[in-house]
Amino acid sequence: MKAYILPIALQLLGLVVIAAEIFIPSLGLLSVLAAGMLLYSLYLVFTTISFGMGMVFLGGDIVLIPVVLILGFKALGASSWSLHKKLSSTEGVASQSPEMTLWQGKQGDAITDLRPSGMVMIDGKRLDAVTDGEYVEAGTRVVVTLVSGNRIVVDKIQ
């Protein structure tokens, strides 16, 4: 009966190390250690106990390793080590600066050709802008029709 103690201990320790690899970044070192423990345990069972018991241990590994991985990743998601916050505008996180919306409806001049992107001068400030696909020559009067994120869309003034 004592022949089973070391292989079972190695199997359990290998599963614990697999779970630890999920929480502790080790660049795969813990995974190699766990694989070594599990393989050595299988070697011991196949060589010292019996082939049939080795197959039982191997079947247990095939079932338990995915279970430990799934439970470990679920535990990581529920733990305090993972990010639970969602960054949204209701919590004060903005992906565009608030002054970008002030350009909506303002008029200016195209400094460079807009094909469809280029530079415009609005209220004495150089801005990157795009058109909806049409070509606009430099010096043409433009108006800001849309501000989306950090993108300023302009159109020719007719």
C-alpha positions in Angstrom: 0.0 0.0 0.0 3.0 2.3 0.6 3.9 2.2 -3.1 0.8 4.4 -3.8 1.6 7.2 -1.4 4.4 9.0 -3.4 2.6 8.8 -6.8 -0.7 10.1 -5.3 1.2 12.9 -3.4 3.0 13.9 -6.7 -0.3 13.8 -8.6 -2.0 16.1 -6.0 0.9 18.4 -5.8 1.1 18.6 -9.6 -2.6 19.7 -9.7 -2.0 22.3 -7.0 1.0 23.7 -9.0 -1.1 23.8 -12.1 -3.7 25.9 -10.2 -0.9 28.1 -8.8 0.4 28.8 -12.4 -2.9 30.5 -13.1 -2.5 33.0 -10.3 1.3 33.4 -10.2 3.1 34.6 -13.4 6.1 32.4 -13.8 6.7 32.4 -17.5 5.8 28.7 -17.6 8.2 27.5 -14.9 5.4 26.3 -12.7 3.9 24.5 -15.7 7.1 22.7 -16.4 7.4 21.7 -12.7 3.8 20.5 -12.6 4.3 18.4 -15.8 7.5 16.9 -14.3 5.6 15.9 -11.2 2.7 14.4 -13.1 4.9 12.5 -15.5 7.2 11.2 -12.8 4.2 10.1 -10.8 2.9 8.2 -13.9 6.4 6.7 -14.4 6.4 5.4 -10.8 3.0 3.9 -11.1 3.7 2.2 -14.4 7.1 0.8 -13.3 6.5 -0.1 -9.6 2.8 -0.9 -9.3 1.1 -2.1 -12.5 0.2 -1.2 -16.0 -3.5 -1.3 -15.2 -3.1 1.1 -12.2 -0.9 3.4 -14.5 -3.8 3.6 -16.9 -6.2 4.5 -14.0 -3.8 7.3 -13.0 -3.5 8.4 -16.7 -7.3 8.5 -17.0 -7.5 10.5 -13.8 -5.1 13.0 -15.2 -7.0 13.3 -18.4 -10.1 14.2 -16.5 -8.7 16.2 -13.6 -6.2 18.5 -15.4 -9.0 20.2 -17.5 -11.2 20.4 -14.4 -8.4 22.1 -12.4 -7.8 24.5 -15.3 -11.4 25.5 -15.7 -12.0 25.9 -12.0 -8.7 27.9 -11.7 -9.7 30.3 -14.4 -13.2 30.7 -12.9 -11.6 31.4 -9.5 -9.2 33.9 -11.1 -12.2 35.8 -12.5 -13.9 35.9 -9.1 -10.7 36.8 -7.2 -9.5 40.2 -6.1 -6.5 39.8 -8.4 -8.5 40.4 -11.5 -9.9 43.6 -12.9 -13.6 43.9 -12.0 -14.2 47.5 -13.1 -15.5 48.3 -16.5 -14.3 51.6 -17.9 -17.3 53.6 -19.1 -18.4 57.1 -19.5 -20.9 56.8 -16.7 -18.0 56.3 -14.3 -16.1 59.3 -15.6 -13.9 57.6 -18.2 -13.8 59.4 -21.5 -12.1 58.2 -24.7 -12.2 61.7 -26.2 -11.2 64.9 -24.6 -14.2 67.1 -23.7 -13.1 70.1 -25.8 -13.2 68.0 -29.0 -17.0 68.3 -29.1 -16.6 72.1 -29.2 -15.4 71.9 -32.8 -18.8 70.7 -34.0 -20.3 73.2 -36.4 -17.2 75.5 -36.6 -15.9 76.8 -39.9 -12.3 77.1 -41.1 -10.0 76.6 -44.0 -8.3 73.5 -45.4 -4.5 74.0 -45.0 -3.6 70.9 -47.0 -5.5 68.9 -49.6 -8.0 66.6 -47.9 -7.9 63.3 -49.7 -9.7 62.4 -47.5 -7.5 63.3 -44.6 -5.4 66.4 -44.0 -5.0 69.5 -42.0 -7.5 72.3 -41.4 -7.2 75.7 -39.6 -10.2 76.4 -37.3 -10.2 79.4 -35.0 -6.4 79.7 -35.4 -5.7 76.1 -34.5 -4.3 73.4 -36.8 -6.3 70.2 -36.6 -6.2 66.8 -38.3 -9.4 66.2 -40.1 -11.0 63.9 -42.6 -13.8 64.2 -45.2 -16.5 61.6 -45.9 -14.4 60.5 -48.9 -14.5 63.5 -51.2 -11.4 65.4 -52.2 -11.1 69.0 -50.8 -8.4 71.3 -52.2 -6.2 73.4 -49.9 -7.7 76.8 -49.2 -11.3 75.7 -49.4 -13.7 76.7 -46.6 -14.9 73.8 -44.6 -17.3 73.2 -41.7 -17.0 70.5 -39.0 -20.0 68.1 -39.5 -19.1 65.4 -37.0 -16.8 64.8 -34.1 -16.5 61.1 -33.3 -13.9 60.1 -30.7 -10.8 61.9 -31.7 -11.8 62.2 -35.4 -13.0 65.4 -36.9 -15.1 65.1 -40.1 -15.4 68.2 -42.3 -17.3 69.1 -45.4 -16.9 71.8 -48.0 -19.0 74.9 -47.6 -20.9 75.4 -50.8 
